[in-house]
Amino acid sequence: MIADRIERLQLYYGMHPNLDKVILALRGMDLDDMPNGRHEISGEDVFLNIMDTELKPVTAWEAHRNYIDLQLVLKHEETIAWAPIDQISGFSAYDAARDIQLCEGNQQGSPIRLQKGMFGIFFPEDAHMPGLGSGKGRKAVFKIKVLPTATAAAPTLLNHQGTRELRTKRLVLRQYRVEDAQEVFDNWCSDPRVADRVTWHPHSNVSFTEALISDWVRTYPNPQYYHWVIEEDSRVIGDIAAVGVSDRLMTCEIGYCLGHDHWNQGILTEALIRVMRYLFLEVGFHRIIARHFVSNPASGRVMEKAGMVKEGLNRQYRNVKDGSFEDLVQYAALREEWLTNQG
């Protein structure tokens, strides 16, 4: 589960391809002027329901399997109770047509108070009880399909193969597994020293980490999804992914992070080179970029050691955790040039 303000939603770009579609679509939407009902964004992959709400002291627990809910409060405020689905007993049989399970009753969860302009994201592992409070409200519910619809009919020169296992002298780059959650939480997701250099906040508990990993695992059947956990000596120590994949431009962007205990050992450089070699040689990308905050020059040194070329500055490109904007330094590598230099 995630709760945040709508102006910060862009910080979650790259977390899921269908959530990315919501973030991009919102730039051209005036939700306050949209009528109630369903609004298309990307077919069955992403759509929006706008509704008036009658808030009550108790409603029903619900959970979904095929869709993530992003619930955004447009008027008044609404409390949504949350709990891991396995902590709520008595769910009805799953209704596949409506993608829902329901549970009546007063079982306790954690109340999430969403004021106007705040949203909650609820994954299939999250039982949630919406509509708590008093009076009338209004909200937008974005339905985000867990596994995006394949787009194989679209012409492409790329040979998408997804997150295949890759190896280096020291490292194994592999798909995440749900059982990695505790190590991921302990080694970097809960560490403010790591979160200080990226766009996300430290995770408050391992259940959140596990829910996030479960979502990633469900996306692995998509051959255009590239997201590895970095493993050294059977220890999970970091993350590297390719996002912003464009078949038309034959380009993508790589992002990464590493547990603090493993900094300054050349690990990210080694992982970055291996991923770039795979994406250039086997998938066929023409151009790969990477960017870092100006306050994190160490990341730029990783890019340089991996053979990327500094291109320039994206001024005030990304807002950071205190609401201010920070410049991003951009590096890039071109396929033939990089392969020639790497040998």
Sequence and secondary structure as in RCSB ss.txt:
>XXXX:A:sequence
MIADRIERLQLYYGMHPNLDKVILALRGMDLDDMPNGRHEISGEDVFLNIMDTELKPVTAWEAHRNYIDLQLVLK
HEETIAWAPIDQISGFSAYDAARDIQLCEGNQQGSPIRLQKGMFGIFFPEDAHMPGLGSGKGRKAVFKIKVLPTA
TAAAPTLLNHQGTRELRTKRLVLRQYRVEDAQEVFDNWCSDPRVADRVTWHPHSNVSFTEALISDWVRTYPNPQY
YHWVIEEDSRVIGDIAAVGVSDRLMTCEIGYCLGHDHWNQGILTEALIRVMRYLFLEVGFHRIIARHFVSNPASG
RVMEKAGMVKEGLNRQYRNVKDGSFEDLVQYAALREEWLTNQG
>XXXX:A:secstr
 EEEEGGGGGGGTTS HHHHHHHHHHTT  GGGS SEEEEEETTTEEEEEEEEEEBS   EEE SSEEEEEEEEE
SEEEEEEEEGGG       BTTTTBEEE S    EEEEEETTEEEEE TTEEEEEEESSEEEEEEEEEEESS   
 TTS  S     S  EE SSEEEE   GGGHHHHIIIIIT HHHHTTSSS   SSHHHHHHHHHHHHHHTTSTT 
EEEEEEETTEEEEEEEEEEEETTTTEEEEEEEE GGGTTSSHHHHHHHHHHHHIIIII  SEEEEEEETT HHHH
HHHHHTT EEEEEEEEEEE TTS EEEEEEEEEEHHHHHHHH 
